[in-house]
Amino acid sequence: MKGRLTKEFGVLVNAKDSGLAELTEALGSSGVNIVTLAMSSDGGGDLRVRLVTSDESTCRQILRQLKYNFAEAEILTVSIDDRPGSLAKLLWKLRKASIVVKSVYIINRKEGKVELVVGVDDVEQGKRLLFDRLGLGR
């Protein structure tokens, strides 16, 4: 099967302390590479961080050691054409298949393609549509 399944960690970090620096330092010191990271603020004191790492097990262990609130989710990676409107077409196909998108962000751009992380409510249905029917895997 084309495409890839991986884990995304959703972590709640306090914006006013050094939580993000502490987390990234602990991952780096343990040899865990951050493949991609997305962050947003809730407007208050919390940062919502989504990250994919090179070592899920060690990342999970570090998050527990640092006592972070976190959740894990299976996510899909796909490659689409790097052209205006390509993401919209993909999102409409998911919508038409009644697949709810929970997260999307870019991992890489290369040679006319953009590699995306796509988090959906039904991973199995997402795999069938994105990988098997549309052939969007890597």
VEXLUMLUM-702192 format. One record per residue (C-alpha): x, z, y; residue in three letters. Coordinates in steps of 0.2 Angstrom, whole numbers, plus 5000, padded with zeros to 4 digits. Each point is the difference from the previous one (the first is absolute). Layout:
XZYALA...
end
This chain:
500050005000MET500649965017LYS500050135014GLY500550184999ARG499250174999LEU500950145008THR499650185008LYS499750035018GLU500250185006PHE498850065014GLY500850155008VAL499450115014LEU501450055012VAL499950115015ASN500549905016ALA500750145009LYS501350064988ASP501449904991SER498949964985GLY500349825000LEU501950025002ALA500050134987GLU499149894988LEU501149855003THR501650104999GLU499550084983ALA499549834993LEU501749925006GLY501050154994SER499249984983SER500449824999GLY498249945002VAL499949845011ASN498449985011ILE499449834996VAL498650005013THR499350135012LEU498550005011ALA499550145011MET498550045012SER499550145011SER498350084999ASP500150045018GLY500450184997GLY501450094992GLY500049904983ASP500949844995LEU499349904985ARG501449924991VAL499949884986ARG501649964991LEU500649904985VAL501750054993THR501249944987SER499850164989ASP498250064998GLU500450154990SER501450075011THR498949975015CYS498650104993ARG501250144995GLN500650005018ILE498350005008LEU499550154989ARG501650095004GLN499749985018LEU498250064998LYS499249855008TYR498249954998ASN500149834992PHE499049884989ALA500549864989GLU499149834997ALA500449854990GLU500249855012ILE500349814997LEU501349895008THR499649825004VAL500949865008SER499049885012ILE500449865012ASP500850075016ASP498849905011ARG498650065013PRO498450034991GLY500750034982SER499750195000LEU498249975007ALA499749884985LYS500750124988LEU498950155007LEU498449894999TRP500349964982LYS500250184996LEU498450045010ARG499049864991LYS500650084983ALA499350175007SER501850074999ILE500350135014VAL501749995008VAL500750175004LYS501749955006SER501049855004VAL501849985007TYR501449885000ILE501550034989ILE501049855003ASN500049825008ARG501149874992LYS500049814998GLU498249975007GLY499250144990LYS499550185005VAL500050134987GLU498650135002LEU499550174993VAL498250004996VAL499150164996GLY498249984993VAL498650104993ASP500049924983ASP501849964995VAL499549914984GLU498749885009GLN501449985013GLY501249944987LYS498849884992ARG499649925017LEU501750005008LEU501249974986PHE499049914986ASP498749905011ARG501049975016LEU501750004993GLY500750105014LEU501350114991GLY501949995004ARG
end
